Amino acid sequence: MPGVNEKTSARDGVTPKNIVSRRMRQARRRFIPKLSQEDLAARIESYGVHIDRLGIGRIESGKRTVLDFELRAIAAALYVPISWLVCEEEIWESISGIPDRPDVVTDS
């Protein structure tokens, strides 16, 4: 998987258009009984986000991008943290490698 700073092109036909495809499929298949793409689409719909079965398949095959609000609904529907779906520990090599949140200065 490319790192945060690596530039890749999703138009090359090889590089996926998202980084959640493998884990999304893995999480869906771990359900007992396994969760179908259609069932996942219905669960996501219950969070107010519409992705049909074809869209789920395209995400899982890396042929469709995932919007931020869709990612949130997908994670909720699969009962997994967003950070796990986006392979955050692989990007930062370990959870301890994730940079601290910067201090936010607000004008009050």
Residue pairs with C-beta under 8 A, 6 or more apart in sequence:
1 19
1 87
1 90
1 91
2 8
2 15
3 91
4 91
8 15
9 15
10 16
10 17
10 65
15 62
16 61
16 62
16 63
17 62
17 63
17 64
17 65
18 59
18 62
18 64
18 65
18 66
19 86
19 87
20 59
20 66
20 71
20 74
20 85
20 86
20 87
21 59
21 60
21 61
21 62
23 80
23 84
23 85
23 86
23 87
24 59
24 60
24 74
24 78
24 85
25 60
27 78
27 79
27 80
27 85
28 34
28 35
28 37
28 40
28 60
28 78
29 35
35 43
35 78
36 53
37 53
37 56
37 57
37 60
38 53
38 56
40 56
40 74
40 77
40 78
41 51
41 52
41 53
41 55
41 56
43 77
43 78
44 50
44 51
44 56
44 70
44 73
44 74
44 77
45 51
46 77
47 72
47 73
47 76
47 77
48 73
49 69
49 70
49 73
51 59
51 70
51 73
51 74
55 64
58 64
59 66
59 74
66 74
71 82
71 85
71 86
72 82
74 85
75 81
75 82
75 84
75 85
78 85
83 89
88 95
88 98
89 95
92 98
